[in-house]
Amino acid sequence: MKIIYEKNKIPGISYVIARNGLELPVIDITHPSFKVNPDEKELKALEQKLINDGEKSRKIPPLLRKIIVFFLLRRSYLGRGIMSSANTFTTGMTIYLLKLGAENLGSYATFMDKNIAGGLAGLGIRMRLQDMANLLAEGLKPLLIKKPSLPLHFINIGGGPSMDTLNTLILLNKEVPVNLKREIKIHLLDLDTDGSDFAMNSLKALQSTGGALEGLKADMVIRKHDWNNFVKLESYLIENLPDNSVVAVSSEGGIFDYCTDEVLFSIMRSIYKGTPEDVFMAGTLSIRDNISRRYNMFPSSSIERDFKEFSEAISKQGWKVEKHLFEPFNISIGMKKMVY
């Protein structure tokens, strides 16, 4: 494997070599290089660009359009990753490159890589990560105060690189470090070995000298898990979560985006049964009728949902949406168990 080292490293940011040989920065949403706060004007401009590019593409005959897309994207890391995920899941490491943003891509990046990462989809993914980490941190703060010294467990379902969980720790460590003086364990449940490997190495890098989590004691456990096996998930939670521990469950771009209602609600019932009463959960929904699907040249297998319909349906499984945040193509949601 040829390693492509990052020549222009960002001060204050940790770096990890991914399995494909790219040395990549570990995203820290509190760092100016990764923090995003677009205004309405910027979002509208990127949306209009997506629409204009989509309309131009539609005027090209389908076969010719396929050939053009192939030649444009064949040398692009992001392009190849997106093309290979047509009608299925986009890999965690492909999404990770999107989350870096165009300005943080290294020398390996082509013009198309930067064009894709700098578009509305890239910005939306970065906003989604930021919102997820903030939701989790806000949901955990009162629990950490209420339960001082008790173990903190993160359950990340389909998390790949797990930047939502790691950035939650970064936020909490900056704001209330005293509340993290306890046993901390991250349970990463996923089939994506490339993403999981990057998550493990990212945690170690963040904990090393100069890292955003320097000195923090936290462990990560990786388990190969198919989210369709909700019975196995319930057993895992019951066996591995100590009584009265602080628990946060998350799934960014995972179960809420890709599972059918039947599977999703079965998973949510398993989580309900296998976690403490005060568990906090965060996830992302793919928005119904978003412009990405209308103008996207790459078919997606994500399931679009209406927020109101979802909130009503999930309440029947014992969950209440406490807070939600809108991004261009997603809604990030924070949930708690309903009190009967």
Secondary structure by P-SEA (a helix, b strand, c coil): ccccccccccccbbbbbcccccccccccccccccbbbbcaaaaaaaaaaaaaaaaaaaaccaaaaaaaaaaaccccaaaaaaaaaccccccaaaaaaaaaccccccccccaaaaaaaacaaaaaaaaaaaaaaaaaaaaaaaaaaaccccbbbbbbcccccaaaaaaaaaaaaaccccccccbbbbbbbcccaaaaaaaaaaaaaaaccccccccbbbbbbbbbccccaaaaaaaaaaaccccccbbbbbbcccccccccaaaaaaaaaaaaaccccbbbbbbccccccccccccccccccbbbbcaaaaaaaaaaaccccccccccccbbbbbbbbbcc
